[in-house]
Amino acid sequence: MNWKSLFTPGANISPDEARDFMAEHQLGEYQLLDVRQLNEYEQGHIPGSMLIPVRELTERMGELDRTKPTFVY
């Protein structure tokens, strides 16, 4: 399965649009998903984000709430 198909329908938005959305909503109303590797996450990540490396994504999709908007980086 192509991991991108896990997020359809989806849209690409700019960093400014994501910041605006996050400023207007509380963290519990959306999810931040960091798909980088652990060492990259440990070096720095957006506060409140969840780490699921892209290679583990298909096996760990159950950890995400599909009813919430999800920002993936």
Legacy VTK file of the C-alpha trace (Angstrom):
# vtk DataFile Version 3.0
C-alpha trace
ASCII
DATASET POLYDATA
POINTS 73 float
0.000 0.000 0.000
1.235 3.468 -0.857
1.471 5.478 2.393
0.168 8.594 0.639
-3.156 6.843 0.035
-3.653 6.698 3.809
-4.320 10.437 3.840
-6.737 10.871 0.962
-8.503 13.064 0.450
-5.748 15.428 1.370
-4.459 18.806 0.426
-1.085 20.420 0.394
-1.021 23.685 2.283
1.717 26.202 2.871
3.524 26.535 6.202
1.769 29.884 6.695
-1.646 28.268 6.177
-0.761 25.531 8.679
0.392 28.116 11.243
-2.823 30.104 10.761
-4.945 26.970 11.239
-3.040 25.972 14.386
-3.354 29.493 15.800
-7.132 29.341 15.371
-7.588 25.833 16.829
-6.539 23.959 19.947
-4.124 21.029 19.617
-6.806 18.494 20.518
-8.772 19.565 17.433
-6.037 18.428 15.016
-2.984 16.167 14.902
0.631 16.868 14.061
2.376 13.848 12.603
6.147 13.811 12.238
7.165 11.060 9.803
10.923 11.603 10.065
13.358 9.295 11.830
13.789 9.237 15.626
17.147 11.025 15.575
15.641 13.864 13.497
12.663 14.117 15.859
14.979 14.234 18.883
16.972 17.065 17.310
13.828 19.149 17.113
10.129 18.853 16.393
6.937 20.859 16.578
5.602 20.716 20.152
2.632 18.369 20.411
3.620 16.327 17.382
3.517 12.542 17.305
6.404 10.558 15.820
5.558 7.746 13.439
8.431 7.238 10.990
7.153 6.887 7.431
8.355 3.267 7.212
6.140 2.370 10.195
3.116 4.332 9.076
1.014 1.550 7.570
1.419 -0.607 10.691
0.702 2.243 13.130
-2.257 3.975 11.479
-4.457 2.849 14.374
-2.680 5.393 16.584
-4.168 8.265 14.574
-7.640 9.745 14.890
-9.027 9.758 11.351
-11.747 12.233 12.357
-9.261 15.042 12.992
-7.345 17.128 10.470
-3.793 15.792 10.361
-0.728 17.808 9.447
2.095 15.562 8.246
5.717 16.671 8.041
LINES 1 74
73 0 1 2 3 4 5 6 7 8 9 10 11 12 13 14 15 16 17 18 19 20 21 22 23 24 25 26 27 28 29 30 31 32 33 34 35 36 37 38 39 40 41 42 43 44 45 46 47 48 49 50 51 52 53 54 55 56 57 58 59 60 61 62 63 64 65 66 67 68 69 70 71 72
